[in-house]
Amino acid sequence: MTPLTTLQKQDPDIFATILAEQNRQEYELELIASENYASEAVMEATGSVLMNKYSEGYPGKRYYAGQVNIDVVENFAIARAKEIFGAEYVNVQPLSGSPANLAIYLGLLQPGDTVLGMSLDQGGHLSHGHPLNFSGLLYKIVSYGVDKTTEMIDMDEVERIAIESRPRMIIAGFSAYSRDLDWKRFRDIADKVGAYLMADISHIAGLVAGKVLENPVPYCDVVTTTTHKTLRWPRGAIIMSRENLGPALARAVFPGVQWGPHENLIAAKAIAFREALDPSFAIYAKQVVKNAQTLAANLASQELRVVSGGTDNHLMLLDVFGSFGITGKEAEKALEEVGISTNKNMIPFDPRKPLDPSGIRIGTPAITTRGMGENEMEILGNIIVRTLKSREDQNELEKIKQEVKNLCVKFPLYTK
Ligand SMILES: Cc1ncc(COP(=O)(O)O)c(C=O)c1O
């Protein structure tokens, strides 16, 4: 890790805080399903001189001069993303996942159009229709959810709702759903009702890039993804689409939603895309899923209910309230005390409220980046259940905290 020597001299307060966070990441376990660790090369590019440049516009068509190197960087990023996902058009400028999704709505729809997306309390994302988000404020949102018994998406039900509501766009994608999506069926339904099909693969893009999950790009009109989850890339997002939608989406990103792109992050994206093209990334992606499935099986064997009975991807929802009578908020706090980060989460048909729901969401992308495998998932499963069951026993929690730290030391992150 590059020593922050200049920062140390210039601003000891911020230096000390960054160092503290570095230690937290090094010696605690990250189970938040949307987090991961970027490589040092990605972080170096993020802090490079590229951040000084304003480069509104696109390669070859910029508003300001001095773009000779910027254009090279952005073209590398576009070419590498196309190689990974096989998309005809790629825009690497979106600053993050929500602005990328905003650009899709702006580029393809009119305010007031109907959009069909996954219900937020059953796994969808804020930008797929929350009443306080631009999506819910400007568009008519209709939702599909999961089946009450299987806790999986029922595609016949999605079709029924689509036929009834005639959406202009259907969104397939989620923040908290552990099952594979049927892209072909989504395409068929979109064709049947004359809707655009948008996939938001923010959560699973790394698994698609690593060829563990099917690539939705051939089935969709447009695909968005953040670059900082299973992808373990820098913070940001990209948009992919068919060639014919490219001009409308380009205008929607710039000038529609944003002005100057962050070229330091675009360079970091380009570096990370190259990392994902390396054969080792496919091995990583496969291990992420293997680890999630091993952990889910371990937890289920200890009577901790995994929503839908398991996982096909990197994440799972745990019904801690139904299993152990602990709320999601209490579980999150107990695990944080022993050095494990998770997030409280609604489970489908949750009788509790969003700020103190019945579940927690956990995922394996970050711990797999550290090099952990199935053996460690068995250890971790036991640690999680012990923590939840002994959350009022300070001595036991102290003991577990040390075990977590020992595990982290065995799988170093940036201190290798
Ligand atoms: C499916 C999905 N889309 C979009 C986003 C938004 O990404 P960002 O936080 O970069 O705006 C997220 C992140 O939580 C997500 O899970």
Ligand as a Chemical Component Dictionary entry (heavy atoms), coordinates in Angstrom:
data_LIG
# 
_chem_comp.id                   LIG 
_chem_comp.type                 NON-POLYMER 
_chem_comp.pdbx_formal_charge   0 
_chem_comp.three_letter_code    LIG 
# 
loop_
_chem_comp_atom.comp_id 
_chem_comp_atom.atom_id 
_chem_comp_atom.alt_atom_id 
_chem_comp_atom.type_symbol 
_chem_comp_atom.charge 
_chem_comp_atom.model_Cartn_x 
_chem_comp_atom.model_Cartn_y 
_chem_comp_atom.model_Cartn_z 
_chem_comp_atom.pdbx_ordinal 
LIG C1 C1 C 0 -28.999 -2.753 -7.954 1  
LIG C2 C2 C 0 -28.381 -1.438 -7.596 2  
LIG N1 N1 N 0 -28.476 -0.428 -8.471 3  
LIG C3 C3 C 0 -27.933 0.778  -8.215 4  
LIG C4 C4 C 0 -27.264 1.018  -7.035 5  
LIG C5 C5 C 0 -26.773 2.417  -6.745 6  
LIG O1 O1 O 0 -25.436 2.549  -6.806 7  
LIG P1 P1 P 0 -24.696 3.855  -6.191 8  
LIG O2 O2 O 0 -24.635 3.633  -4.730 9  
LIG O3 O3 O 0 -23.364 3.804  -6.866 10 
LIG O4 O4 O 0 -25.502 5.042  -6.585 11 
LIG C6 C6 C 0 -27.109 -0.009 -6.108 12 
LIG C7 C7 C 0 -26.360 0.216  -4.850 13 
LIG O5 O5 O 0 -26.811 0.056  -3.785 14 
LIG C8 C8 C 0 -27.700 -1.275 -6.386 15 
LIG O6 O6 O 0 -27.635 -2.283 -5.505 16 
# 
loop_
_chem_comp_bond.comp_id 
_chem_comp_bond.atom_id_1 
_chem_comp_bond.atom_id_2 
_chem_comp_bond.value_order 
_chem_comp_bond.pdbx_ordinal 
LIG C1 C2 SING 1  
LIG C2 N1 SING 2  
LIG C2 C8 DOUB 3  
LIG N1 C3 DOUB 4  
LIG C3 C4 SING 5  
LIG C4 C5 SING 6  
LIG C4 C6 DOUB 7  
LIG C5 O1 SING 8  
LIG O1 P1 SING 9  
LIG P1 O2 DOUB 10 
LIG P1 O3 SING 11 
LIG P1 O4 SING 12 
LIG C6 C7 SING 13 
LIG C6 C8 SING 14 
LIG C7 O5 DOUB 15 
LIG C8 O6 SING 16 
# 
